[in-house]
Amino acid sequence: MPQSLSQQLRTKRSEMMVSELEAVALRLFEERGFGEVTVEDIASEAHISARTFYRYFPAKEDVLQSRIVRRSEYLRAALAVRPSDEPPLHSLRIVLTEEIAAEDPELMRRWIAVIASTPSVLKGVLGIIQLKSNGVMAEFFGKRLGMSPDALIPTVLAAAVGGVIQATQMQWFAHGGDLATTLSDGLAVLERGIGTDPSTWSAGRRSAPGRTG
């Protein structure tokens, strides 16, 4: 059922507030250190009350997870409209590259910097990646391959793409350049490495020597 205009406006305001709080929090985390920043600090900097902050995030740790949640929601919607005859890995490469290109690179850099310097939050971030992003990708692979999303092949493929995302983000963080291009190039390696024909991904299949499997 389509949202009413008032509902759309409330949703938009909520999204804008989440984005603003995320930007403020990441700046403070980078400047002072994650452990030194309180919810009250973030709220004060954003000119809201702590109570208002908690309407959008259960805790300050959740600020670092909101990017993954947003990306997962975008992935699910964007993958759903890709052509059914398009190779699955190619679909993911297109969708992920478009999403990354639309993200603010400075906020992404701060996000990576904060996580890299704060081991205590790493487990939660990796957990939400596994639960959300990898889960969406496994669902997509499962649907395309006619398998359960928790079957081995969809799970492994989703994990492989997730690994490429993390590796290319760290490569970009360390060496600079354009993140969307770096990600696209990284996913191209994966796409070429295992082929684009889903029929060759079935368990037990082996490629002939010198051929891509």
Sequence and secondary structure as in RCSB ss.txt:
>XXXX:A:sequence
MPQSLSQQLRTKRSEMMVSELEAVALRLFEERGFGEVTVEDIASEAHISARTFYRYFPAKEDVLQSRIVRRSEYL
RAALAVRPSDEPPLHSLRIVLTEEIAAEDPELMRRWIAVIASTPSVLKGVLGIIQLKSNGVMAEFFGKRLGMSPD
ALIPTVLAAAVGGVIQATQMQWFAHGGDLATTLSDGLAVLERGIGTDPSTWSAGRRSAPGRTG
>XXXX:A:secstr
    HHHHHHHHHHHHHHHHHHHHHHHHHHHH GGG  HHHHHHHTTS HHHHHHH SSGGGGGTHHHHHHHHHH
HHHHHTS TTS HHHHHHHHHHHHHHHS HHHHHHHHHHHHH HHHHHHHHHHIIIIIHHHHHHHHHHHHTS TT
SHHHHHHHHHHHHHHHHHHHHHHHH S HHHHHHHHHHHHHHHH S GGGGSTT    TTS  
